[in-house]
């Protein structure tokens, strides 16, 4: 995707709602090779706020996103590059073109 200058759109929903969240299940991380672990099928009682993301419950969740070419062109997107830095669409395009040239010259 980087070489081709492609990117994906990740919607940031209102109130930080999400399609999924961690169930915060009781479990184990390591055990001795001779020990057969018992893995309970229950949720932890000590809730951690990091795992209580509100879930999306509406079938019209995408209704506020732009759909026409004009809406998309006028939408206020944030662009983040492969180095997790805020950037512009122009910089992403420039970086991908330079990377493609560099890779082609090595072939």
The first five atom37 places (N, CA, C, CB, O) and aatype in JSON, in Angstrom:
{
  "aatype": [20, 20, 20, 20, 20, 20, 20, 20, 20, 20, 20, 20, 20, 20, 20, 20, 20, 20, 20, 20, 20, 20, 20, 20, 20, 20, 20, 20, 20, 20, 20, 20, 20, 20, 20, 20, 20, 20, 20, 20, 20, 20, 20, 20, 20, 20, 20, 20, 20, 20, 20, 20, 20, 20, 20, 20, 20, 20, 20, 20, 20, 20, 20, 20, 20, 20, 20, 20, 20, 20, 20, 20, 20, 20, 20, 20, 20, 20, 20, 20, 20, 20, 20, 20, 20, 20, 20, 20, 20, 20, 20, 20, 20, 20, 20, 20, 20, 20, 20, 20, 20, 20, 20, 20, 20, 20, 20],
  "atom_mask": [
    [1, 1, 1, 1, 1],
    [1, 1, 1, 1, 1],
    [1, 1, 1, 1, 1],
    [1, 1, 1, 1, 1],
    [1, 1, 1, 1, 1],
    [1, 1, 1, 1, 1],
    [1, 1, 1, 1, 1],
    [1, 1, 1, 1, 1],
    [1, 1, 1, 1, 1],
    [1, 1, 1, 1, 1],
    [1, 1, 1, 1, 1],
    [1, 1, 1, 1, 1],
    [1, 1, 1, 1, 1],
    [1, 1, 1, 1, 1],
    [1, 1, 1, 1, 1],
    [1, 1, 1, 1, 1],
    [1, 1, 1, 1, 1],
    [1, 1, 1, 1, 1],
    [1, 1, 1, 1, 1],
    [1, 1, 1, 1, 1],
    [1, 1, 1, 1, 1],
    [1, 1, 1, 1, 1],
    [1, 1, 1, 1, 1],
    [1, 1, 1, 1, 1],
    [1, 1, 1, 1, 1],
    [1, 1, 1, 1, 1],
    [1, 1, 1, 1, 1],
    [1, 1, 1, 1, 1],
    [1, 1, 1, 1, 1],
    [1, 1, 1, 1, 1],
    [1, 1, 1, 1, 1],
    [1, 1, 1, 1, 1],
    [1, 1, 1, 1, 1],
    [1, 1, 1, 1, 1],
    [1, 1, 1, 1, 1],
    [1, 1, 1, 1, 1],
    [1, 1, 1, 1, 1],
    [1, 1, 1, 1, 1],
    [1, 1, 1, 1, 1],
    [1, 1, 1, 1, 1],
    [1, 1, 1, 1, 1],
    [1, 1, 1, 1, 1],
    [1, 1, 1, 1, 1],
    [1, 1, 1, 1, 1],
    [1, 1, 1, 1, 1],
    [1, 1, 1, 1, 1],
    [1, 1, 1, 1, 1],
    [1, 1, 1, 1, 1],
    [1, 1, 1, 1, 1],
    [1, 1, 1, 1, 1],
    [1, 1, 1, 1, 1],
    [1, 1, 1, 1, 1],
    [1, 1, 1, 1, 1],
    [1, 1, 1, 1, 1],
    [1, 1, 1, 1, 1],
    [1, 1, 1, 1, 1],
    [1, 1, 1, 1, 1],
    [1, 1, 1, 1, 1],
    [1, 1, 1, 1, 1],
    [1, 1, 1, 1, 1],
    [1, 1, 1, 1, 1],
    [1, 1, 1, 1, 1],
    [1, 1, 1, 1, 1],
    [1, 1, 1, 1, 1],
    [1, 1, 1, 1, 1],
    [1, 1, 1, 1, 1],
    [1, 1, 1, 1, 1],
    [1, 1, 1, 1, 1],
    [1, 1, 1, 1, 1],
    [1, 1, 1, 1, 1],
    [1, 1, 1, 1, 1],
    [1, 1, 1, 1, 1],
    [1, 1, 1, 1, 1],
    [1, 1, 1, 1, 1],
    [1, 1, 1, 1, 1],
    [1, 1, 1, 1, 1],
    [1, 1, 1, 1, 1],
    [1, 1, 1, 1, 1],
    [1, 1, 1, 1, 1],
    [1, 1, 1, 1, 1],
    [1, 1, 1, 1, 1],
    [1, 1, 1, 1, 1],
    [1, 1, 1, 1, 1],
    [1, 1, 1, 1, 1],
    [1, 1, 1, 1, 1],
    [1, 1, 1, 1, 1],
    [1, 1, 1, 1, 1],
    [1, 1, 1, 1, 1],
    [1, 1, 1, 1, 1],
    [1, 1, 1, 1, 1],
    [1, 1, 1, 1, 1],
    [1, 1, 1, 1, 1],
    [1, 1, 1, 1, 1],
    [1, 1, 1, 1, 1],
    [1, 1, 1, 1, 1],
    [1, 1, 1, 1, 1],
    [1, 1, 1, 1, 1],
    [1, 1, 1, 1, 1],
    [1, 1, 1, 1, 1],
    [1, 1, 1, 1, 1],
    [1, 1, 1, 1, 1],
    [1, 1, 1, 1, 1],
    [1, 1, 1, 1, 1],
    [1, 1, 1, 1, 1],
    [1, 1, 1, 1, 1],
    [1, 1, 1, 1, 1],
    [1, 1, 1, 1, 1]
  ],
  "atom_positions": [
    [[0.82, -1.19, 0.0], [0.0, 0.0, 0.0], [0.86, 1.25, 0.0], [-0.93, 0.0, 1.2], [0.53, 2.23, -0.66]],
    [[1.98, 1.23, 0.74], [2.84, 2.39, 0.82], [3.44, 2.7, -0.55], [3.95, 2.16, 1.85], [3.45, 3.86, -0.98]],
    [[3.94, 1.68, -1.22], [4.58, 1.88, -2.53], [3.59, 2.41, -3.55], [5.21, 0.57, -3.03], [3.93, 3.25, -4.38]],
    [[2.36, 1.92, -3.49], [1.36, 2.35, -4.46], [0.65, 3.64, -4.07], [0.34, 1.26, -4.64], [-0.17, 4.15, -4.84]],
    [[0.95, 4.18, -2.89], [0.3, 5.41, -2.45], [-1.15, 5.19, -2.04], [0.36, 6.44, -3.53], [-1.96, 6.11, -2.07]],
    [[-1.46, 3.97, -1.66], [-2.82, 3.65, -1.25], [-2.97, 3.86, 0.26], [-3.18, 2.19, -1.63], [-1.98, 3.88, 0.99]],
    [[-4.18, 4.01, 0.7], [-4.43, 4.18, 2.12], [-5.83, 3.71, 2.41], [-4.23, 5.65, 2.57], [-6.62, 3.5, 1.49]],
    [[-6.16, 3.55, 3.66], [-7.52, 3.18, 4.04], [-8.09, 4.25, 4.95], [-7.55, 1.79, 4.72], [-7.36, 5.01, 5.59]],
    [[-9.39, 4.28, 4.99], [-10.1, 5.25, 5.82], [-10.6, 4.52, 7.05], [-11.28, 5.93, 5.03], [-11.3, 3.51, 6.95]],
    [[-10.25, 5.05, 8.2], [-10.72, 4.49, 9.45], [-11.62, 5.52, 10.11], [-9.53, 4.09, 10.39], [-11.14, 6.56, 10.56]],
    [[-12.9, 5.25, 10.17], [-13.81, 6.24, 10.75], [-13.63, 6.36, 12.26], [-15.26, 5.88, 10.43], [-13.45, 5.36, 12.96]],
    [[-13.68, 7.58, 12.74], [-13.61, 7.85, 14.17], [-15.02, 8.19, 14.61], [-12.58, 9.02, 14.5], [-15.49, 9.31, 14.41]],
    [[-15.7, 7.22, 15.2], [-17.11, 7.39, 15.53], [-17.31, 8.25, 16.77], [-17.76, 6.05, 15.73], [-16.43, 8.36, 17.63]],
    [[-18.48, 8.86, 16.83], [-18.85, 9.75, 17.92], [-18.79, 9.0, 19.26], [-20.26, 10.33, 17.69], [-19.15, 7.82, 19.34]],
    [[-18.35, 9.68, 20.3], [-18.24, 9.13, 21.66], [-17.33, 7.9, 21.74], [-19.63, 8.77, 22.18], [-17.48, 7.08, 22.64]],
    [[-16.4, 7.79, 20.82], [-15.44, 6.69, 20.79], [-16.1, 5.32, 20.73], [-14.54, 6.77, 22.0], [-15.57, 4.34, 21.26]],
    [[-17.27, 5.25, 20.1], [-17.91, 3.95, 19.95], [-17.12, 3.1, 18.99], [-19.36, 4.11, 19.46], [-16.35, 3.61, 18.18]],
    [[-17.31, 1.8, 19.08], [-16.49, 0.87, 18.31], [-17.33, -0.33, 17.86], [-15.28, 0.4, 19.14], [-18.42, -0.57, 18.39]],
    [[-16.81, -1.07, 16.89], [-17.48, -2.29, 16.44], [-17.23, -3.45, 17.4], [-17.01, -2.67, 15.04], [-18.02, -4.39, 17.47]],
    [[-16.13, -3.38, 18.14], [-15.8, -4.47, 19.06], [-14.96, -3.95, 20.22], [-15.05, -5.6, 18.32], [-14.45, -2.83, 20.17]],
    [[-14.84, -4.76, 21.24], [-14.01, -4.43, 22.38], [-13.49, -5.73, 22.98], [-14.8, -3.6, 23.44], [-13.99, -6.81, 22.66]],
    [[-12.51, -5.63, 23.81], [-11.96, -6.79, 24.49], [-12.94, -7.22, 25.56], [-10.55, -6.49, 25.09], [-13.48, -6.38, 26.28]],
    [[-13.18, -8.5, 25.68], [-14.11, -9.0, 26.71], [-13.47, -9.03, 28.09], [-14.6, -10.38, 26.35], [-14.17, -9.18, 29.09]],
    [[-12.16, -8.89, 28.15], [-11.44, -8.89, 29.41], [-11.71, -10.19, 30.17], [-11.83, -7.67, 30.27], [-12.12, -10.19, 31.33]],
    [[-11.46, -11.29, 29.47], [-11.72, -12.6, 30.04], [-10.62, -13.01, 31.02], [-11.85, -13.63, 28.95], [-9.46, -12.63, 30.86]],
    [[-11.0, -13.78, 32.0], [-10.03, -14.36, 32.91], [-9.24, -15.39, 32.11], [-10.72, -15.01, 34.17], [-9.82, -16.16, 31.35]],
    [[-7.92, -15.41, 32.29], [-7.13, -16.37, 31.53], [-5.74, -16.5, 32.09], [-7.06, -15.96, 30.08], [-5.48, -16.08, 33.22]],
    [[-4.86, -17.08, 31.31], [-3.49, -17.31, 31.74], [-2.54, -16.83, 30.65], [-3.24, -18.8, 32.07], [-2.92, -16.76, 29.48]],
    [[-1.33, -16.51, 31.03], [-0.35, -16.05, 30.06], [0.81, -17.02, 29.9], [0.18, -14.69, 30.46], [1.38, -17.13, 28.82]],
    [[1.16, -17.72, 30.96], [2.24, -18.7, 30.86], [2.04, -19.76, 31.93], [3.62, -18.03, 31.0], [1.43, -19.52, 32.97]],
    [[2.57, -20.92, 31.66], [2.47, -22.02, 32.61], [3.56, -23.04, 32.29], [1.05, -22.69, 32.57], [4.12, -23.04, 31.2]],
    [[3.85, -23.89, 33.26], [4.88, -24.91, 33.09], [4.44, -25.91, 32.03], [5.18, -25.63, 34.42], [3.25, -26.21, 31.93]],
    [[5.38, -26.44, 31.22], [5.02, -27.36, 30.13], [4.28, -28.61, 30.62], [6.27, -27.78, 29.39], [3.49, -29.18, 29.87]],
    [[4.53, -29.05, 31.84], [3.88, -30.26, 32.34], [2.52, -29.98, 32.97], [4.78, -30.94, 33.35], [1.82, -30.9, 33.38]],
    [[2.15, -28.71, 33.06], [0.91, -28.31, 33.71], [-0.18, -28.11, 32.67], [1.1, -27.03, 34.55], [0.03, -27.39, 31.69]],
    [[-1.3, -28.72, 32.87], [-2.44, -28.51, 31.98], [-3.28, -27.38, 32.57], [-3.3, -29.83, 31.82], [-3.89, -27.56, 33.62]],
    [[-3.33, -26.24, 31.92], [-4.04, -25.1, 32.51], [-5.55, -25.27, 32.48], [-3.66, -23.82, 31.78], [-6.1, -25.89, 31.57]],
    [[-6.2, -24.71, 33.46], [-7.65, -24.62, 33.46], [-8.0, -23.23, 33.0], [-8.26, -24.93, 34.88], [-7.62, -22.24, 33.61]],
    [[-8.72, -23.16, 31.93], [-9.1, -21.86, 31.38], [-10.59, -21.65, 31.63], [-8.76, -21.76, 29.86], [-11.42, -22.27, 30.97]],
    [[-10.92, -20.8, 32.57], [-12.33, -20.58, 32.88], [-13.02, -19.82, 31.75], [-12.47, -19.81, 34.19], [-12.4, -19.03, 31.04]],
    [[-14.28, -20.05, 31.61], [-15.07, -19.39, 30.59], [-15.95, -18.31, 31.25], [-15.95, -20.41, 29.82], [-17.17, -18.31, 31.11]],
    [[-15.29, -17.4, 31.96], [-16.02, -16.32, 32.64], [-15.3, -15.0, 32.42], [-16.15, -16.62, 34.16], [-14.12, -14.96, 32.08]],
    [[-16.03, -13.92, 32.61], [-15.44, -12.6, 32.5], [-14.9, -12.17, 33.86], [-16.47, -11.58, 31.96], [-15.41, -12.59, 34.9]],
    [[-13.89, -11.33, 33.83], [-13.32, -10.84, 35.09], [-14.34, -9.96, 35.8], [-12.01, -10.05, 34.83], [-15.15, -9.28, 35.17]],
    [[-14.29, -9.99, 37.12], [-15.19, -9.17, 37.91], [-14.63, -7.76, 38.12], [-15.46, -9.82, 39.26], [-15.4, -6.81, 38.27]],
    [[-13.3, -7.62, 38.11], [-12.67, -6.31, 38.31], [-12.58, -5.59, 36.97], [-11.27, -6.46, 38.95], [-11.57, -5.7, 36.27]],
    [[-13.61, -4.85, 36.63], [-13.67, -4.19, 35.33], [-12.57, -3.16, 35.18], [-15.03, -3.54, 35.13], [-12.23, -2.44, 36.12]],
    [[-12.04, -3.09, 33.99], [-11.01, -2.14, 33.63], [-11.63, -1.21, 32.59], [-9.7, -2.85, 33.1], [-12.1, -1.68, 31.55]],
    [[-11.63, 0.09, 32.84], [-12.26, 1.05, 31.94], [-11.72, 1.0, 30.52], [-12.09, 2.44, 32.49], [-12.41, 1.38, 29.58]],
    [[-10.48, 0.51, 30.35], [-9.93, 0.41, 29.0], [-10.69, -0.59, 28.15], [-8.46, 0.02, 29.06], [-10.62, -0.55, 26.92]],
    [[-11.42, -1.49, 28.79], [-12.13, -2.53, 28.07], [-13.64, -2.36, 28.13], [-11.75, -3.88, 28.62], [-14.38, -3.33, 28.06]],
    [[-14.08, -1.14, 28.27], [-15.51, -0.87, 28.31], [-15.9, 0.12, 27.23], [-15.93, -0.35, 29.7], [-16.74, 1.0, 27.45]],
    [[-15.29, -0.01, 26.07], [-15.61, 0.84, 24.94], [-17.07, 0.68, 24.56], [-14.7, 0.52, 23.74], [-17.54, -0.45, 24.43]],
    [[-17.81, 1.77, 24.4], [-19.21, 1.64, 23.99], [-19.3, 1.05, 22.58], [-19.93, 3.0, 24.05], [-18.59, 1.49, 21.67]],
    [[-20.16, 0.08, 22.41], [-20.29, -0.58, 21.11], [-21.36, 0.09, 20.26], [-20.63, -2.06, 21.3], [-22.33, 0.65, 20.78]],
    [[-21.16, 0.03, 18.96], [-22.11, 0.59, 18.01], [-23.34, -0.3, 17.96], [-21.46, 0.74, 16.59], [-23.21, -1.52, 17.83]],
    [[-24.5, 0.29, 18.07], [-25.72, -0.52, 18.05], [-26.71, -0.05, 16.99], [-26.37, -0.49, 19.41], [-27.87, -0.44, 17.01]],
    [[-26.27, 0.78, 16.07], [-27.16, 1.32, 15.05], [-26.79, 0.8, 13.67], [-27.13, 2.84, 15.07], [-25.61, 0.7, 13.34]],
    [[-27.78, 0.48, 12.88], [-27.51, 0.03, 11.5], [-27.2, 1.21, 10.59], [-28.71, -0.76, 10.94], [-26.73, 1.01, 9.47]],
    [[-27.44, 2.44, 11.06], [-27.17, 3.63, 10.26], [-25.88, 4.32, 10.7], [-28.33, 4.61, 10.35], [-25.76, 5.53, 10.57]],
    [[-24.94, 3.56, 11.2], [-23.72, 4.13, 11.76], [-22.91, 4.9, 10.73], [-22.87, 3.04, 12.37], [-22.21, 5.85, 11.08]],
    [[-22.99, 4.52, 9.47], [-22.21, 5.19, 8.44], [-22.96, 6.35, 7.79], [-21.81, 4.2, 7.38], [-22.45, 6.96, 6.85]],
    [[-24.13, 6.67, 8.27], [-24.95, 7.69, 7.62], [-24.31, 9.07, 7.65], [-26.29, 7.76, 8.28], [-24.61, 9.9, 6.79]],
    [[-23.42, 9.34, 8.6], [-22.8, 10.66, 8.69], [-21.53, 10.77, 7.85], [-22.48, 10.99, 10.12], [-20.99, 11.87, 7.7]],
    [[-21.05, 9.65, 7.3], [-19.82, 9.68, 6.49], [-20.12, 10.18, 5.08], [-19.17, 8.28, 6.44], [-21.22, 9.97, 4.57]],
    [[-19.15, 10.83, 4.46], [-19.36, 11.34, 3.09], [-19.48, 10.19, 2.09], [-18.22, 12.28, 2.68], [-18.79, 9.18, 2.23]],
    [[-20.33, 10.34, 1.11], [-20.51, 9.27, 0.11], [-20.32, 9.76, -1.33], [-21.89, 8.67, 0.25], [-19.9, 8.99, -2.19]],
    [[-20.63, 11.02, -1.59], [-20.45, 11.52, -2.96], [-19.05, 12.08, -3.12], [-21.52, 12.6, -3.29], [-18.37, 12.38, -2.14]],
    [[-18.62, 12.23, -4.36], [-17.28, 12.75, -4.64], [-17.11, 14.15, -4.05], [-17.02, 12.79, -6.16], [-16.04, 14.46, -3.52]],
    [[-18.11, 14.97, -4.12], [-18.02, 16.34, -3.58], [-17.93, 16.3, -2.05], [-19.24, 17.18, -4.02], [-17.13, 17.03, -1.46]],
    [[-18.74, 15.46, -1.41], [-18.68, 15.34, 0.05], [-17.31, 14.84, 0.5], [-19.78, 14.39, 0.56], [-16.74, 15.35, 1.47]],
    [[-16.78, 13.86, -0.21], [-15.47, 13.32, 0.15], [-14.39, 14.37, -0.04], [-15.14, 12.07, -0.71], [-13.5, 14.51, 0.81]],
    [[-14.45, 15.12, -1.13], [-13.47, 16.17, -1.4], [-13.49, 17.24, -0.33], [-13.73, 16.79, -2.76], [-12.44, 17.79, 0.02]],
    [[-14.66, 17.55, 0.21], [-14.8, 18.6, 1.22], [-14.7, 18.1, 2.65], [-16.11, 19.3, 1.04], [-14.76, 18.89, 3.59]],
    [[-14.53, 16.79, 2.83], [-14.47, 16.21, 4.17], [-13.11, 16.5, 4.8], [-14.73, 14.68, 4.13], [-12.1, 16.53, 4.1]],
    [[-13.08, 16.72, 6.08], [-11.84, 17.05, 6.79], [-11.16, 15.77, 7.27], [-12.13, 18.0, 7.98], [-11.39, 15.32, 8.39]],
    [[-10.32, 15.18, 6.41], [-9.59, 13.96, 6.76], [-8.29, 14.3, 7.46], [-9.32, 13.11, 5.5], [-7.68, 15.33, 7.18]],
    [[-7.86, 13.43, 8.35], [-6.52, 13.5, 8.93], [-5.72, 12.38, 8.27], [-6.53, 13.35, 10.51], [-6.19, 11.25, 8.17]],
    [[-4.52, 12.68, 7.83], [-3.67, 11.69, 7.18], [-2.49, 11.37, 8.09], [-3.17, 12.2, 5.8], [-1.82, 12.27, 8.59]],
    [[-2.26, 10.09, 8.29], [-1.14, 9.64, 9.12], [-0.29, 8.72, 8.27], [-1.63, 8.93, 10.43], [-0.8, 7.77, 7.67]],
    [[1.0, 8.99, 8.22], [1.88, 8.2, 7.35], [2.32, 6.9, 8.01], [3.1, 9.01, 6.96], [1.91, 6.59, 9.13]],
    [[3.15, 6.15, 7.31], [3.61, 4.85, 7.78], [4.45, 4.96, 9.04], [4.4, 4.16, 6.69], [4.66, 3.97, 9.73]],
    [[4.94, 6.16, 9.34], [5.74, 6.4, 10.54], [4.89, 6.95, 11.69], [6.88, 7.36, 10.22], [5.42, 7.41, 12.7]],
    [[3.57, 6.9, 11.52], [2.6, 7.37, 12.53], [2.72, 8.88, 12.79], [2.81, 6.61, 13.84], [2.56, 9.34, 13.91]],
    [[3.0, 9.61, 11.72], [3.11, 11.07, 11.81], [1.97, 11.71, 11.02], [4.5, 11.56, 11.28], [1.6, 11.22, 9.95]],
    [[1.43, 12.79, 11.54], [0.41, 13.53, 10.83], [1.04, 14.13, 9.57], [-0.21, 14.63, 11.73], [2.11, 14.72, 9.64]],
    [[0.37, 13.97, 8.44], [0.94, 14.44, 7.17], [-0.18, 14.91, 6.26], [1.78, 13.33, 6.49], [-1.32, 15.08, 6.7]],
    [[0.14, 15.11, 4.99], [-0.86, 15.52, 4.0], [-0.95, 14.46, 2.91], [-0.51, 16.9, 3.39], [-0.06, 13.61, 2.78]],
    [[-2.01, 14.53, 2.13], [-2.16, 13.6, 1.01], [-1.03, 13.81, 0.0], [-3.54, 13.8, 0.33], [-0.54, 12.85, -0.6]],
    [[-0.63, 15.04, -0.18], [0.46, 15.34, -1.12], [1.76, 14.68, -0.67], [0.66, 16.86, -1.24], [2.5, 14.12, -1.49]],
    [[2.05, 14.73, 0.63], [3.27, 14.11, 1.16], [3.23, 12.6, 1.03], [3.47, 14.5, 2.61], [4.25, 11.97, 0.73]],
    [[2.06, 12.0, 1.24], [1.92, 10.55, 1.07], [2.19, 10.17, -0.38], [0.51, 10.08, 1.5], [2.9, 9.2, -0.65]],
    [[1.63, 10.93, -1.31], [1.84, 10.68, -2.73], [3.3, 10.83, -3.1], [0.98, 11.62, -3.58], [3.85, 9.98, -3.81]],
    [[3.94, 11.88, -2.64], [5.36, 12.13, -2.92], [6.22, 10.99, -2.37], [5.8, 13.48, -2.32], [7.11, 10.49, -3.06]],
    [[5.96, 10.58, -1.13], [6.74, 9.52, -0.51], [6.59, 8.21, -1.29], [6.29, 9.32, 0.95], [7.58, 7.52, -1.52]],
    [[5.38, 7.88, -1.69], [5.18, 6.63, -2.42], [5.86, 6.66, -3.79], [3.69, 6.35, -2.59], [6.41, 5.65, -4.23]],
    [[5.82, 7.8, -4.47], [6.5, 7.92, -5.77], [8.0, 7.77, -5.61], [6.17, 9.26, -6.43], [8.64, 7.09, -6.41]],
    [[8.59, 8.41, -4.59], [10.03, 8.3, -4.35], [10.42, 6.87, -3.99], [10.46, 9.26, -3.24], [11.45, 6.37, -4.43]],
    [[9.61, 6.23, -3.18], [9.89, 4.85, -2.78], [9.79, 3.9, -3.98], [8.92, 4.4, -1.67], [10.61, 3.0, -4.13]],
    [[8.79, 4.11, -4.82], [8.63, 3.28, -6.02], [9.83, 3.44, -6.95], [7.33, 3.64, -6.76], [10.33, 2.46, -7.48]],
    [[10.29, 4.68, -7.14], [11.47, 4.92, -7.98], [12.7, 4.23, -7.42], [11.74, 6.42, -8.1], [13.46, 3.61, -8.16]],
    [[12.89, 4.33, -6.12], [14.03, 3.71, -5.45], [13.99, 2.19, -5.62], [14.05, 4.08, -3.95], [15.0, 1.57, -5.93]],
    [[12.82, 1.59, -5.41], [12.7, 0.15, -5.57], [12.91, -0.3, -7.01], [11.34, -0.31, -5.09], [13.53, -1.34, -7.26]],
    [[12.39, 0.47, -7.95], [12.55, 0.14, -9.38], [14.01, 0.24, -9.81], [11.69, 1.06, -10.26], [14.47, -0.53, -10.65]],
    [[14.74, 1.18, -9.23], [16.16, 1.35, -9.6], [17.02, 0.23, -9.06], [16.69, 2.67, -9.09], [18.11, -0.02, -9.58]],
    [[16.55, -0.47, -8.03], [17.3, -1.58, -7.45], [17.04, -2.89, -8.15], [16.96, -1.72, -6.0], [17.74, -3.87, -7.91]],
    [[16.04, -2.93, -9.01], [15.7, -4.19, -9.72], [16.56, -4.4, -10.94], [14.24, -4.19, -10.14], [16.41, -5.39, -11.64]]
  ]
}
